[in-house]
Amino acid sequence: MTNVVAYENESFDSLLKRFNKRVHQDGILAQVRRRQYYEKPSVKRKRKKASKRRKTARALRRW
């Protein structure tokens, strides 16, 4: 559960901005999108494997 404490004399806009930033950092929206539909275990494995391949390729390009 993400919560943000309002500072003294803080505007609602800045509070909302901090809340949205915290939600983004915690990855809550990405998790909700991922869980919106059931993903078969085989598809999940394929997605993770492809992600790993992209990460290693990106790391190799940096060298």
SULRA-V740805 format. One record per residue. N is the residue number from 1. SS is DSSP state (alpha for helix, beta for strand, coil for the rest). D_FIRST is the distance of its C-alpha to the first C-alpha in Angstrom with 2 decimals. Layout:
{{N SS D_FIRST} {N SS D_FIRST}}
This chain:
{{1 coil 0.00} {2 coil 3.78} {3 coil 6.45} {4 coil 10.14} {5 coil 13.01} {6 coil 16.15} {7 coil 19.25} {8 coil 22.56} {9 coil 24.43} {10 coil 21.79} {11 coil 22.25} {12 alpha 19.79} {13 alpha 20.52} {14 alpha 19.62} {15 alpha 16.33} {16 alpha 15.53} {17 alpha 16.84} {18 alpha 14.67} {19 alpha 11.47} {20 alpha 12.96} {21 alpha 13.96} {22 alpha 10.64} {23 alpha 9.32} {24 alpha 12.70} {25 alpha 12.66} {26 alpha 9.61} {27 coil 11.54} {28 alpha 9.21} {29 alpha 12.27} {30 alpha 14.63} {31 alpha 12.99} {32 alpha 13.13} {33 alpha 16.70} {34 alpha 17.61} {35 alpha 16.64} {36 coil 18.24} {37 coil 21.53} {38 coil 22.70} {39 coil 24.07} {40 coil 26.95} {41 alpha 26.90} {42 alpha 30.02} {43 alpha 28.49} {44 alpha 25.41} {45 alpha 27.92} {46 alpha 29.97} {47 alpha 27.09} {48 alpha 26.06} {49 alpha 29.76} {50 alpha 30.36} {51 alpha 27.46} {52 alpha 28.94} {53 alpha 32.36} {54 alpha 31.24} {55 alpha 29.66} {56 alpha 32.85} {57 alpha 35.06} {58 alpha 33.26} {59 alpha 33.62} {60 alpha 37.29} {61 alpha 37.98} {62 alpha 36.91} {63 coil 39.68}}
